[in-house]
Amino acid sequence: MHTHTLRQATKTYIIHFPFLLRAPKSLFVSSLSRNITCTAKIMSDKPITAYQNSVNLPPQSQSLPGLDDNMSPPAEHSKVECWDNDGKPYLKEYQGSGKLNGKKAIITGGDSGIGRSVAIFFAREGADVTLVYLPEEQTDAESARDVIKSTSPHHTTPLLIPTDLSSPDSFQKIIDTHLQHWGGQLDILVNNASKQIMCKKVEDLDPENVESTFRTNILQMIHLTKVAVPYMKRGSSIINTTSVTAYKGSTTMLDYSSTKGAIVTFTRSLSLQLAPRGIRVNGIAPGPVYTPLQPASRPEDNMEGWTVGGTPLHGRAAQPAELGEAYVFLAGPGGNYITGSVVHVNAGQHVGGS
């Protein structure tokens, strides 16, 4: 009898495979015994996690760009998942340790989702932050501002800049407004804003949607960086949000995944250009993350149980809070010797080449 055991488990199944074994006599397989019994423990239907809002997802939809305030259940932006000595998960508020004291940062898409967590984490590490977002996301931005002001150790009040990054007039306005408010200092630029529109067939791609996706995801990133860099000094950091789809592809988001691939190349090339000036340029490639962009760009029924069982590690979508510390790492002293790299936060959806 051959027995196979999977260790992370809650249920035991006995499975019989009625096929003939072809084996050498040295294995002493009886000619009368043609069944293999496999004892396997398999994982329960739901992932083991303290983030129940990544598991119990009902059908939901929004219009682009989507709002955090309209998500049900709400996303988690500040509590990280920890594990006790018995292997059980629990949530704990992220606490900074002064890694970014005195730094000034611009975060595009900082009102919600990943950008919101980055802003919260940066502020708890001592940074002052500027949030850039669309005017229709004002309620999210004000909510993020209130959370940051009440929970950061120095009670900083973020600067809010509502603007459309697809507009050529927005880039210099963002930099000028930030510099005027924060005493002419810019240490960290987080290029995080993006959009996605699903389309199952290449023949059905709308040219306007494709161009809009490229303007929002990669073209504005280049233009904003262009006007920001002259004000950044040695030791500054640029962090660009790309995606796991840049590496594994996406059958339903051809244009989106293409922009994310372009962001990887832009990050690598810019890092080489700015290295002699001591400015670091890196990227972060998230896997599936529970943000407003998802219900705003997917069919309602697609969000029910979204990604549950679909990732090798943890078997669920990430919460935005699980991304924040990676940005802190690249922005702070821990990333001092790193440039041109991409940090993969994807629960094993992509492994290997970076």
C-alpha positions as CSV (number, residue, x, y, z in Angstrom):
1,M,0.0,0.0,0.0
2,H,1.3,3.4,-1.0
3,T,0.3,6.3,1.4
4,H,0.7,10.0,0.6
5,T,0.1,12.6,3.3
6,L,-0.4,16.4,2.7
7,R,0.3,18.1,6.0
8,Q,-1.8,21.4,6.0
9,A,-5.1,19.8,6.5
10,T,-8.4,19.4,8.0
11,K,-10.0,16.4,6.3
12,T,-8.8,12.9,5.5
13,Y,-9.9,11.0,2.3
14,I,-9.1,7.4,1.3
15,I,-8.8,7.3,-2.5
16,H,-8.4,4.0,-4.4
17,F,-6.8,4.0,-7.8
18,P,-7.8,0.8,-9.6
19,F,-5.1,0.7,-12.2
20,L,-2.3,-1.9,-12.8
21,L,1.1,-1.1,-11.4
22,R,4.1,-1.7,-13.7
23,A,7.0,-2.2,-11.3
24,P,10.1,-4.3,-11.1
25,K,9.9,-7.4,-9.0
26,S,12.3,-5.7,-6.5
27,L,9.4,-3.6,-5.3
28,F,7.7,-6.8,-4.1
29,V,4.3,-5.7,-5.5
30,S,1.9,-8.6,-5.3
31,S,0.3,-9.6,-8.5
32,L,-2.9,-9.9,-6.6
33,S,-2.8,-6.4,-5.2
34,R,-3.7,-3.9,-7.9
35,N,-5.1,-1.0,-5.8
36,I,-3.3,1.8,-4.3
37,T,-4.7,3.4,-1.2
38,C,-3.8,7.1,-0.8
39,T,-4.5,8.7,2.6
40,A,-4.5,12.5,2.0
41,K,-5.3,15.4,4.2
42,I,-6.5,18.3,2.2
43,M,-7.0,21.9,3.1
44,S,-10.4,23.1,4.2
45,D,-12.7,25.0,1.8
46,K,-11.6,28.4,3.3
47,P,-8.1,29.7,3.7
48,I,-6.6,30.0,7.2
49,T,-6.4,33.8,7.7
50,A,-7.4,36.6,10.1
51,Y,-8.4,38.6,7.1
52,Q,-12.0,37.4,6.8
53,N,-12.7,40.3,4.3
54,S,-10.4,38.4,1.9
55,V,-12.5,35.2,2.2
56,N,-16.1,36.1,2.6
57,L,-16.5,38.2,-0.5
58,P,-20.1,38.7,-1.8
59,P,-21.0,39.8,-5.3
60,Q,-20.4,43.5,-5.8
61,S,-19.7,46.1,-8.4
62,Q,-18.8,49.8,-8.8
63,S,-18.2,52.2,-11.5
64,L,-14.6,53.2,-12.3
65,P,-12.5,54.4,-10.6
66,G,-14.2,52.8,-7.5
67,L,-14.3,54.0,-3.9
68,D,-13.0,52.3,-0.8
69,D,-16.0,53.7,1.1
70,N,-18.3,51.7,-1.1
71,M,-16.6,48.3,-0.7
72,S,-18.4,45.6,1.2
73,P,-16.8,44.3,3.3
74,P,-14.3,47.1,3.8
75,A,-10.7,46.6,2.9
76,E,-8.0,46.6,5.5
77,H,-5.3,49.3,5.2
78,S,-3.4,49.4,8.4
79,K,-3.6,46.0,10.2
80,V,-1.0,43.4,9.3
81,E,-1.5,39.6,9.7
82,C,0.8,38.0,12.3
83,W,1.1,34.4,13.4
84,D,1.3,33.2,17.0
85,N,3.5,30.3,18.1
86,D,0.8,27.8,17.5
87,G,0.5,28.8,13.8
88,K,-2.7,30.8,14.3
89,P,-3.2,34.2,12.6
90,Y,-4.2,37.5,14.2
91,L,-4.3,41.1,13.1
92,K,-2.1,43.9,14.5
93,E,-1.9,47.6,13.8
94,Y,1.2,48.5,11.9
95,Q,3.6,50.5,14.1
96,G,6.4,52.5,12.6
97,S,9.9,53.0,14.0
98,G,11.0,56.3,12.5
99,K,12.4,54.9,9.2
100,L,11.1,57.9,7.3
101,N,11.4,60.7,9.8
102,G,11.4,64.1,8.2
103,K,10.8,62.7,4.6
104,K,8.3,64.2,2.2
105,A,6.5,61.9,-0.2
106,I,4.1,62.1,-3.1
107,I,1.8,59.1,-3.6
108,T,-0.4,58.9,-6.7
109,G,-3.6,57.0,-6.1
110,G,-3.0,57.7,-2.4
111,D,-6.7,57.9,-1.5
112,S,-7.6,54.3,-1.6
113,G,-6.3,50.7,-2.1
114,I,-2.6,50.1,-2.1
115,G,-1.8,53.8,-2.2
116,R,-3.8,54.5,0.9
117,S,-1.9,51.8,2.9
118,V,1.4,53.2,1.6
119,A,0.4,56.7,2.9
120,I,-0.7,55.3,6.3
121,F,2.5,53.3,6.7
122,F,4.8,56.2,5.5
123,A,3.1,58.6,8.0
124,R,3.5,56.1,10.8
125,E,7.2,56.0,9.9
126,G,7.4,59.7,10.3
127,A,6.9,61.0,6.8
128,D,4.7,63.8,5.6
129,V,2.6,62.8,2.5
130,T,0.9,64.3,-0.4
131,L,-2.1,62.3,-1.8
132,V,-2.9,62.6,-5.5
133,Y,-6.3,61.3,-6.7
134,L,-9.2,61.9,-9.0
135,P,-11.7,64.6,-8.0
136,E,-14.4,62.0,-7.9
137,E,-12.4,60.2,-5.2
138,Q,-12.6,63.1,-2.8
139,T,-14.5,61.2,0.0
140,D,-11.9,58.5,0.0
141,A,-9.1,61.1,0.2
142,E,-10.7,62.9,3.1
143,S,-11.2,59.6,4.9
144,A,-7.6,58.7,4.4
145,R,-6.5,62.1,5.6
146,D,-8.4,61.7,8.8
147,V,-7.0,58.3,9.5
148,I,-3.4,59.4,8.9
149,K,-3.8,62.5,11.0
150,S,-5.2,60.6,14.0
151,T,-2.8,57.6,13.9
152,S,0.6,59.0,12.8
153,P,3.0,59.7,15.7
154,H,3.5,63.3,14.7
155,H,-0.2,63.8,13.7
156,T,0.7,65.0,10.2
157,T,-2.1,66.2,8.0
158,P,-1.7,65.0,4.4
159,L,-1.8,67.4,1.5
160,L,-4.7,66.5,-0.8
161,I,-4.3,67.2,-4.5
162,P,-7.4,66.2,-6.6
163,T,-6.4,66.1,-10.3
164,D,-6.7,64.0,-13.4
165,L,-3.2,62.6,-14.2
166,S,-4.2,62.1,-17.8
167,S,-4.2,65.9,-18.2
168,P,-0.8,67.4,-19.3
169,D,-1.4,70.3,-17.0
170,S,-1.5,68.2,-13.9
171,F,2.2,67.2,-13.5
172,Q,3.8,70.5,-12.8
173,K,0.8,71.5,-10.7
174,I,1.3,68.5,-8.4
175,I,5.0,69.1,-7.9
176,D,4.6,72.9,-7.4
177,T,1.8,72.4,-4.9
178,H,3.7,69.8,-3.0
179,L,6.9,71.8,-2.8
180,Q,5.1,75.0,-1.7
181,H,3.3,73.1,1.1
182,W,6.3,71.0,2.3
183,G,9.1,73.6,2.2
184,G,10.6,72.7,-1.1
185,Q,11.4,69.1,-0.1
186,L,10.6,66.0,-2.1
187,D,12.3,62.7,-1.0
188,I,10.0,59.9,-2.2
189,L,7.8,59.6,-5.3
190,V,5.4,56.6,-5.4
191,N,3.9,56.2,-8.8
192,N,0.9,54.0,-8.0
193,A,-2.2,55.3,-9.8
194,S,-3.6,53.0,-12.5
195,K,-6.8,51.7,-14.1
196,Q,-7.9,48.5,-15.8
197,I,-10.7,47.5,-18.1
198,M,-11.5,43.9,-18.8
199,C,-11.9,42.6,-22.3
200,K,-12.0,38.9,-23.2
201,K,-11.2,39.1,-26.9
202,V,-8.5,41.2,-28.7
203,E,-11.0,41.9,-31.5
204,D,-13.2,43.7,-29.0
205,L,-10.6,46.0,-27.6
206,D,-11.8,49.6,-27.7
207,P,-9.0,51.9,-29.0
208,E,-10.1,54.7,-26.7
209,N,-9.9,52.4,-23.6
210,V,-6.5,51.2,-24.7
211,E,-5.2,54.7,-25.1
212,S,-6.8,55.8,-21.8
213,T,-5.2,52.8,-20.0
214,F,-1.7,53.7,-21.4
215,R,-2.1,57.4,-20.5
216,T,-3.2,56.6,-16.9
217,N,-0.8,53.8,-16.2
218,I,2.5,54.5,-17.8
219,L,2.5,57.8,-19.7
220,Q,1.6,59.9,-16.7
221,M,4.2,58.1,-14.7
222,I,6.9,59.1,-17.1
223,H,5.7,62.7,-17.2
224,L,5.3,63.1,-13.4
225,T,8.7,61.6,-12.8
226,K,10.3,64.0,-15.4
227,V,9.1,67.1,-13.4
228,A,9.8,65.5,-10.0
229,V,13.4,64.4,-10.4
230,P,15.0,67.8,-10.6
231,Y,13.9,68.4,-7.0
232,M,15.1,65.0,-5.7
233,K,18.4,64.7,-3.9
234,R,20.9,61.9,-3.4
235,G,19.3,59.3,-1.2
236,S,15.8,59.9,-2.7
237,S,13.6,57.0,-3.8
238,I,11.2,56.4,-6.7
239,I,8.8,53.4,-6.4
240,N,6.7,52.4,-9.3
241,T,3.7,50.0,-8.9
242,T,3.7,47.4,-11.6
243,S,1.8,44.0,-11.4
244,V,2.2,40.3,-11.4
245,T,0.4,40.4,-14.8
246,A,3.6,42.0,-16.3
247,Y,5.2,38.6,-15.7
248,K,2.5,36.0,-16.0
249,G,0.2,37.8,-18.5
250,S,-3.5,38.3,-18.4
251,T,-6.0,36.9,-20.9
252,T,-8.7,39.5,-20.1
253,M,-6.5,42.6,-19.6
254,L,-4.1,42.8,-22.5
255,D,-3.6,46.5,-22.5
256,Y,-3.4,46.7,-18.7
257,S,-0.7,44.0,-18.5
258,S,1.2,45.6,-21.3
259,T,1.4,48.9,-19.4
260,K,2.6,47.0,-16.4
261,G,5.3,45.4,-18.4
262,A,6.3,48.9,-19.7
263,I,6.5,50.1,-16.1
264,V,9.1,47.3,-15.3
265,T,11.3,48.4,-18.2
266,F,10.8,52.1,-17.3
267,T,11.9,51.3,-13.8
268,R,15.0,49.4,-14.9
269,S,16.1,52.0,-17.4
270,L,15.5,55.0,-15.1
271,S,17.4,53.3,-12.3
272,L,20.5,53.1,-14.5
273,Q,20.1,56.8,-15.5
274,L,19.7,58.0,-12.0
275,A,22.2,55.8,-10.2
276,P,25.1,58.2,-10.6
277,R,22.9,60.9,-8.9
278,G,22.2,58.5,-5.9
279,I,18.5,58.3,-6.6
280,R,17.1,54.8,-6.3
281,V,14.3,53.5,-8.6
282,N,12.5,50.3,-7.9
283,G,9.2,48.7,-8.5
284,I,6.6,46.6,-6.6
285,A,4.6,43.9,-8.4
286,P,1.5,43.0,-6.4
287,G,-0.6,40.0,-7.1
288,P,-4.4,40.1,-6.5
289,V,-5.3,42.8,-4.0
290,Y,-8.7,43.6,-2.6
291,T,-9.0,47.3,-3.8
292,P,-11.8,49.3,-5.3
293,L,-10.3,48.8,-8.7
294,Q,-11.5,45.2,-8.6
295,P,-15.2,45.6,-8.2
296,A,-15.0,48.6,-10.5
297,S,-13.6,46.6,-13.4
298,R,-15.0,43.2,-13.0
299,P,-18.5,41.6,-13.4
300,E,-20.5,41.6,-10.1
301,D,-20.5,37.8,-9.9
302,N,-16.8,37.6,-10.5
303,M,-16.2,39.3,-7.2
304,E,-18.0,36.5,-5.2
305,G,-15.2,34.6,-3.5
306,W,-12.7,36.3,-5.7
307,T,-9.3,34.5,-5.8
308,V,-10.2,32.2,-2.9
309,G,-8.1,29.1,-3.4
310,G,-6.4,30.7,-6.3
311,T,-3.0,31.6,-4.9
312,P,-0.3,29.1,-3.8
313,L,0.4,31.0,-0.5
314,H,-2.6,31.7,1.8
315,G,-5.2,30.9,-1.0
316,R,-6.7,34.4,-1.0
317,A,-6.4,37.9,-2.3
318,A,-4.1,40.3,-0.3
319,Q,-5.4,43.2,1.7
320,P,-3.8,46.6,0.9
321,A,-2.1,46.6,4.3
322,E,0.0,43.6,3.2
323,L,1.7,45.8,0.6
324,G,2.6,48.8,2.8
325,E,5.7,47.5,4.4
326,A,7.3,46.6,1.1
327,Y,7.1,50.3,0.1
328,V,8.5,51.4,3.4
329,F,11.4,49.0,2.8
330,L,12.3,50.5,-0.6
331,A,11.7,54.1,0.6
332,G,13.8,53.8,3.7
333,P,17.3,52.8,4.8
334,G,16.6,49.1,4.2
335,G,16.5,49.8,0.4
336,N,19.7,51.9,0.4
337,Y,21.7,49.4,-1.8
338,I,18.8,48.4,-4.0
339,T,17.9,49.9,-7.4
340,G,16.4,48.6,-10.7
341,S,14.7,45.8,-8.8
342,V,11.1,44.7,-8.5
343,V,9.7,43.3,-5.2
344,H,7.1,40.6,-5.9
345,V,4.2,40.5,-3.4
346,N,2.0,38.0,-5.1
347,A,1.6,34.9,-2.8
348,G,3.5,32.7,-5.3
349,Q,1.5,33.5,-8.4
350,H,4.8,34.3,-10.1
351,V,8.2,32.9,-9.0
352,G,11.5,33.0,-10.7
353,G,12.7,35.8,-13.0
354,S,12.4,39.4,-11.6
